[in-house]
Amino acid sequence: MTKFCFDADEGLLSKEKVAALEGAFSDVVEADCPLSFEFLLVDEEEIRRLNRETRSMDKITDVLSYPSLDGIKGEALRAEDYPYELDEEDRLFIGSVVVCLQRAKEQAAEYGHSLERELHYLLTHGVLHCLGYDHMTDEDKAEMRQKEEYVLGKLGIVRE
């Protein structure tokens, strides 16, 4: 089983919720070392700045992902292949996921579900991007959606 480590804002994701996320992702990717992610919550101004500076899109968005490794989709991750990406605890850093809290709140209200559900969805979506999944083609979108539903289902979060 792959161990995931989420560095997250304690206020919105408790240690128990982080542990549940780690368990939900545990068999999405094969790895011989713990995988590490950074999860940041930002305001609309910051996500717009990041989107503008990193994607040349001057608009507010809900989630941005910054993978640290390329070409890892579906690959077994081995620590020996990434010696410079291991942190002091021998965790392999996979990337950062940045969520706009205001957009998450708005989308939760729009879709009629809880903020917690929306945050879990956005985090799952972002982590899958860091793992190499995308939604540029219909085939890729279907594959990514299946992974999202799988992870969220393991968390007990299903579409209503």
FENBEL-V352446 format. One record per pair of residues at least 12 apart in sequence whose ideal C-beta (glycine too) atoms are under 8 Angstrom apart, sorted by the first residue. I is the first residue (numbers start at 1). GAP is how many residues later the second one is. D is the distance in whole Angstrom. If there is no record, write none. Layout:
I	GAP	D
I	GAP	D
//
This chain:
1	25	5
1	26	7
2	23	7
2	24	5
2	25	7
2	26	8
2	27	6
2	28	6
2	29	4
2	32	8
2	33	6
3	19	7
3	23	7
3	28	8
3	31	4
3	32	7
4	17	7
4	18	4
4	21	5
4	22	7
4	30	7
4	31	5
4	32	8
4	33	7
5	17	7
5	29	5
5	30	7
5	31	5
5	32	7
5	86	5
6	12	5
6	15	6
6	16	7
6	31	5
6	33	6
6	117	8
7	29	7
7	30	7
7	31	5
7	32	6
8	31	4
9	30	7
9	31	8
9	32	5
12	29	7
12	107	6
13	26	7
13	106	7
20	135	6
21	99	7
21	102	7
21	134	7
23	131	7
24	100	8
24	127	5
24	128	8
24	130	4
24	131	5
25	102	7
25	126	6
28	100	8
28	103	7
28	119	6
28	122	7
28	123	7
29	43	8
29	46	8
29	47	8
29	48	6
29	102	6
30	46	4
30	47	7
31	45	7
31	46	4
31	47	8
31	61	7
32	44	8
32	45	7
32	46	5
32	47	6
33	44	7
33	45	8
33	46	4
33	53	7
33	57	6
33	58	7
33	59	5
34	55	7
34	56	7
34	57	4
34	58	7
35	42	7
35	56	7
35	57	5
35	59	5
36	51	6
36	55	4
36	56	6
36	57	5
36	58	6
37	56	8
37	57	6
37	58	6
37	59	7
37	60	6
37	90	6
37	93	6
38	55	8
38	57	7
38	58	4
38	59	7
39	57	8
39	58	5
39	60	7
39	84	6
39	87	8
40	56	7
40	57	7
40	58	5
40	59	7
41	57	8
41	58	6
41	59	8
41	60	5
42	56	6
42	57	7
42	58	6
42	59	7
43	57	7
43	58	7
43	59	6
44	16	5
44	56	6
44	58	5
44	59	7
46	52	8
46	54	8
47	13	6
47	14	6
47	15	8
47	17	7
47	51	6
47	52	8
47	53	4
47	56	7
48	12	5
48	13	8
50	14	6
50	48	6
51	13	6
54	12	7
60	40	6
60	43	6
61	39	7
61	42	7
62	37	7
62	38	6
62	41	4
62	42	6
62	45	6
62	60	6
63	34	7
63	35	7
63	36	5
63	37	7
63	59	4
63	60	8
63	62	6
63	63	5
64	33	8
64	34	5
64	62	7
65	30	6
65	31	7
65	32	5
65	33	8
65	60	8
65	61	4
65	62	8
65	64	4
65	65	5
66	29	5
66	30	4
66	31	8
66	32	7
66	64	7
67	27	7
67	28	4
67	62	6
67	63	4
67	64	8
67	65	7
68	17	6
68	25	5
68	26	6
68	27	5
68	28	8
68	62	7
69	13	7
69	16	7
69	25	6
69	26	7
69	63	8
70	62	8
71	61	7
72	22	8
72	59	6
72	60	5
73	58	6
73	59	3
73	60	6
74	58	7
75	57	8
77	15	6
79	13	6
94	33	8
94	36	5
94	37	7
95	32	8
95	34	8
95	35	3
96	34	8
97	25	8
97	26	6
97	29	3
97	30	6
97	32	8
97	33	7
98	28	8
99	20	7
99	23	5
99	24	7
99	27	7
104	14	5
104	15	6
104	18	6
105	13	8
112	48	8
113	47	7
117	40	5
120	32	6
120	35	6
120	37	6
121	27	7
121	31	7
121	36	7
124	24	5
124	27	5
124	28	6
125	19	8
125	23	6
128	16	6
128	19	5
128	20	7
128	23	8
133	14	6
//
